[in-house]
Amino acid sequence: MNFLFVSYDGLIGDLAWNVIKDGHDVKYSIKNPDDREVGAGFVPMVDDWKTEVDWADVIVFDDVLGMGTEAKKLRDLGKLVVGGTPYTDMLEDDRSFGQEELKKHGISIIPYKHFDGFEDAIKYVSDHPARYVIKPSGEAQNLKGLLFIGEEEDGSDVIQVLEDYHQAWADKIPTFQLQRRVEGVEVAVGAFFNGKAFTYPININFEHKKLFPGDLGPSTGEMGTAMFWSGPNRIFNQTLKKLEGRLAEEGYVGYIDLNCIVSGNNIYPLEFTARFGYPTIFIQQEGIVTPIGDFLHGLANGSLKTFKTRSGFQIGVRIVVPPFPFTDPETFNVKSKDTIIHFRKSHEGIHFEDVKLVNNEWLITGNSGVVLVVVGMGQTMKQAQRQAYSRIKNLIIPHMYYRVDIGDRWYEDSDKLHSWGYFREL
């Protein structure tokens, strides 16, 4: 089959490459000029994806931010498309809309306030002192370092950060949320949707967003994720499952995920991911036994209802280089650009992100410093961790860094979630 992959920032090249390895033909289009080299040399690139629509049997979009509008247009023309709709884009892009949709479908949400200016937010926290989370909306939410989780009961640290953002980021963050901080276990539930219904099994995953081990340092897009596959359980049935009818009305095709805070009394969804997650989709590929090209085709035409997955656990560790998680072109050019990635052994368990292949050498490209994800699997979390970190030892990348504790949260979190009955399959 012919697969056309469409990306803003070169996020999905690894998935496209795996479809090629399945024996299909692929073309890949990236909009952002700074990321045009991502995937070059191992995925065939095209400048204008719209000229390739007639060629494609399946078209795969990798983001929100308007891609749902394009996906819906093509789907309405009868094309097989993996991608969203204007509605599902809004679930992620507009945090307040997403929260109100959850509430509308009978799902508990954490109290929040929407703001279009920092001065009003500063006054609100001063008048209502508590611990809050600052969450930018729209494109600004892609700058993960701007998300701030307050620690002080009087909100003083949140006020300080809001004042700093007012000075430095007022133009970049036109809208944002303040959400009350709730204590509990952070866990995400996700599933693939075939245009009519959820496909099974579902995915339970635990994200590690902070830069340093022990959840220290700035927030990043993601430093690693631990996951396993499951039948429908209490977390799923009390959250995503309630949206199944609405997603069917939209004809949504793709992956959708809800990151939640779970306590002994309730489940509170924090935010939607209405697209593939990164690095989630790379780790999921290791756990999905069905060939990935057949999987995407079945998802797009609605025939995929169940698929085979590996038992046990998968973890993915993201390998990064300077200036990640910050944007600093000068540092990237000096420290990281065109650095060669050396492999002592095979590429097994390796999923490439911002890299290119030149003369059989894997080189770092793009501008973000996100290099690759190393995945390990096992019947226990310990086994999956052991395999992932042993595979990292096969890598030589100057200046690389990564977290050494991906999966460690599982041991305490799973005890709580099991005792509260959330993993019980229903």
N, C-alpha and C positions, 0 to 999 in steps of 0.2 A: 504494500500500500504506500501511498504518498502522504507524508505528514508535513504540515507547515506549522512551525512554532513561531509565535509572535511575542516579543518581549520589549519592555521599556529599557531595562537596565542589565540585560544579559543574565537573568536569574536561572534560566531553565535549560542551559546548554547540556548539562549532565544527563537530564532526562532524554533530550533529543539524541544524544550520543548512544544511550542505551537502546533507543528505538532503532538506530542504525545497526547496532550489534545484533538486533533481532532479525535483521535482513530486510528492513524497509528502507525506502528512499525518504530523505529528510531535507527540508530547506528551513533556514533559521534567519529571522530578521530582528535586529535590535535597533531601537529608535535613538537612544542616547549616544551621541557621537563619542563621548568619553569611554564607552563600553563596546564599541564596534569590533574590537579585536577579541573580545571574550568568546571563546569557542572556536576561533579561527584555527584552521589546520586539522581539526578533527570533526567539525560539523560544517557542512556546506552553507555559506552565508549568502543572503540576498539583501539588496538595499530597500526595496519597496515590496512589502508583503502583499499588498493589494493586487499587484500584477500576477501573483502566484495562486490566487484563490481558485481559479478554474482547474489548475493542475492538481490541487490538493484533494485527497479523499477525506482526511481528517485535519481540522485546524485547531491548534491548542494555544490558548492565551494564558499568560503566566501571572497576571496581576489584576488589580482593580483600577481605580483612578481613571475611569472612562472606558476601560477595555470591555466591561460588561455591555456597553452600548453597541460596540462593534460586534461582539459575539452574538448578541440578540439579532442584529440585522442579518448576519449570515445564516443563523439558525432559521429565521423566518423565510429565507430564500431556499431552504431545504438542504443546506450544507450540514455535515456532521461536525459539531463544534464542542470542544471542551472549554468552557468558559462561563462567565456570569451573565447577569442582566443589570440594567440600571438599578433595580431594587437591591440585588445582592451586593453590588458595589457600595451602595449607601450603607448597608449594614456594617461595613468595615470603615468606610471613609468618614461617615458622620456618626461619631460615637453616641450622640444623644438619640439619633434616629434608631440606632441599633438597640439601645437600652429600652426605648419606648416600644419597639417591636417585641422584645422579650416580655415586657410587662403585659402587652396586649394579648400575648399567647399564654398567659397564666404562669409565667416564670418569675421567680423572685429576683429583684435587682437591689443593688446597694444604693442608698440615697446618693444623688449627685446633683450638681448644678452646672449649667452651661454658661460660659462667659464669652463675650466678644471683646473684652478689654481687661487689662491687668489691674487697673485701679479699682474697678468694682470687685474683683476677686480678692484683692488685698483687704478691702473694707469688710467683705463677707467673712473672711477668716478671722479678722480682728473681732467681729461681732459674734462669731460662732466658733470659738476656739476648740480645736479637736485635731486629730491626726487625719491628714488628707493625702490623696495621690493626685499629682498634676498630670493630666493626659492631653497632649496636643491632639487636635483633630485634623482631618484632611491630609494633604501632602506632608505637613510638618510631623505627623506621627511616624513617618519613615525615619526621622532623625531620632533614633531610639535613646540617645544620650540626654534628650530633653525631658523624658519621662522622669518624674521625681516622686519618691515614696517618702512621705514625712514620718519622722520618728517622735517628734515632740508632742506631748499631750496638749500644749497650749497653741500649737500650730505655728510657733515662732520660726521654725526652720522653713516651713512652707511660705510664710510671708517673705522671708529673706530671699528665697529662690524666685518668687513672683516679682519682687522688686528688681532682681538681677535680670530676669527675662524681659521686664518692662523696658529696661535700658538697652539690652542687647538684641532682643529677638522679637520686638513688637511687630515688625513687618513680616517676619517669617511665621509667626503663630497668630493668625487673625482670630481663631476660635479654639477653645479648649474646654476641658471638663475639670472640675474638682470633684473627686469621688471620696466618700468617707472610707477610711482604711479599716478593713475587717480582718481579724486574725483567723487563721485556719490553714488548711493544706491547699497549696496551689496545684491544680491538676487540670489538664485539658482533655476534652473529649471531641473526637472528630470522626467523620465518616464521608465516604464518597456517595454522590447522588447522581442517578442516571437519567435525570429529566423527569422521572415519574415517582421515584421512591428511593430510599436509602438502600445501598448495597451492604452486604455483610461479609466478614466481620467489621466491627468498629475498631477505632484506634484510641487507646488511652496513653497519653504522653505527659512527660514532666520536663518543662523547659528550664534551662539554666541561662538567665539573661545577663547576669552581672559579669564583668570582665575577669575578676579574680576568683580563685577558689574560696569557698566559704561565703559566697554571695557578697563579696566586697567590691568596691569600685563602681565605676559608671555603668549604667545600663547599656547593653548593646542590642543589636537585632537578635542575636542568639549566639551562645558559646557552645551549646551542646544540648542534646535531648535524649532522654531514656523513654522507651515505649514498649507496649505489648498489644497484641490483638485480642479481641474479646467478642463474645456474643453480646446482644443488647443487655445492658445492666441498668442499675438504678440511676446512675449519673446521666446516661444517655436518655433514658425514658423520661426523666424529669426536666430535660433541657432540649437538646436538638430534636428529639422525636416529635415534640410538640409543634415544630415548625415544618414538619414533612408536607402537610397539605399546602401551605403557603409556597414552599419551594417548588412543589409540583405545578402550581398555578403559573409560576414563572418559567417552568421548563429548565430550571438550573441544572447544569452539568459540570461536575467537578468535585473538589474536596471542600468541605466546610468544617470549621473547628471553633469550639468555644473554650476559651481559657476561663477557669472558674476558681473561686475560693470556696472550699468546702469545710463546713464545721459539723459537729455532731447533730446539729439541728436543721441545717439548711444548705442549699447549693446556691451560690451567687455567681452568675456569669459575669466576667469582667469585660470581655471584648470578643468580637468575631474575627476570624480569618476566613474570608469568603473566596478562597483560591488555594492553590498549593502553598504549603508552608515551606520555608527555607531555614534550616536544612531538613525539615521534616520529610519532604518527598524523597530526598536522597536516602534517608534511613529506611523509609517505608519500602523503597525498591528492594532492599536487601531482604525484607520480610515477606514480600509478595512473590509467590511461586509462579503464578500465571505470567507468561511473557508480557512485558510491559506494553508492547505495541498492540497485542490482542486486548489487553486490559483497557487501554485508552479508546480503542475502536468500539469495544463492547459498551463502555461507559457512554460514548457519544451517540451510539445508535439505540441505546436503551435496553440492549439485550443482557447486559451484565447485571445479575442479581446477587450472586455470591461469587467469591473468588478464594483461591487457596493461599494460605499464609503459613509461615513457619511458627511453630510453637516456641514458647520461651520469650526471651527478651532481646531487643536490639538497642544499642546506644550509639550515638554519633557524637564525635568530638570535632569541633571546628578548629582548624589550624589557621592562624592569622599572622600577619606581619605589620610593621609600622606603615601608616599611622593609625590603623584600626584601634578603637572605634571612631576616631576623629577624622575630619577632612583636612588634609594638609598636603597639597600636591607636591610641594618642594621636598618634604620628607619622603613621600612615596617615591619620587623620582630618584632621590639619592640612595635610599636604603633598600628599595624593594622592586622597582620596575625592571622587568626583563631578567630577574634573578632565576637561575636554573633550579628546578626541583629534582633532586636526586633520589632514586629508589634503590635501596640495597637489594631488594627482592622484587616480588611481583606487585602489581597494582591492586591486588585483591582487597576489597572493602574500601577502596578509595573512590570518592566522588568529587569531581573537579568543579570549582566555582570560577573565580576570575583568573583563568589561565588560557594560554594558547599553545599550540604545538608547532614548532618551527624546526625543520631538519631533524625530526625525531627527538627533539628536546622539549620538555614541558617547561614553559616560562610563565612567570607571574605577569599579569597585565591588568587592565582596568585602572582604577584609581583608589579603591577602597581598602586594599590589604586583606581581603577575604580570599583565601587560597583554595582550600579543599576541606572535605569532611571525611574523617576516618570512622568506619562503622565496624562494630563488633557484635557478635550474636552468641547466645548461649541459653541453656535450659534454666540457668539461674542468672540473676543480675551480676553476681560476681564473675561468672564465666564470660558474660558479654563484656564486662569491663576489662577483664584480663586480655581478651582477644583484641579489643580496640587499642588498648595502650601498648600491646606488643607490636601491633601493626604500625603504630606511630614511630617505634624505634627503627623501622625500616626507612624512614624519611630523613633526608638531610636538606634543610632549607635555612639559609642564613637568617638570623634575627627572628625566627618563628617563635610563637608562643601559643599556649593553649591551657585550658583548665585541666587539672589532674583529678577532679572529684566528680566528673559527670556520672550520674547514677547513684551517688552516695545518699542523696535525699530519700531514695526509695525505701531504705530500711526502716526509717521511722515513719515516713508518710504512709507506707503500705499498711503498717500495723494499725494506724488510726483509721484509714479508709476501710480496711477489712472489719475492724471492730464496729464501725458505724454502719456496716452493711451495704456500702456503695458499690462494691465489686460483684455483688451477687447477680448472676445472670437470670433474667426474668423471661 
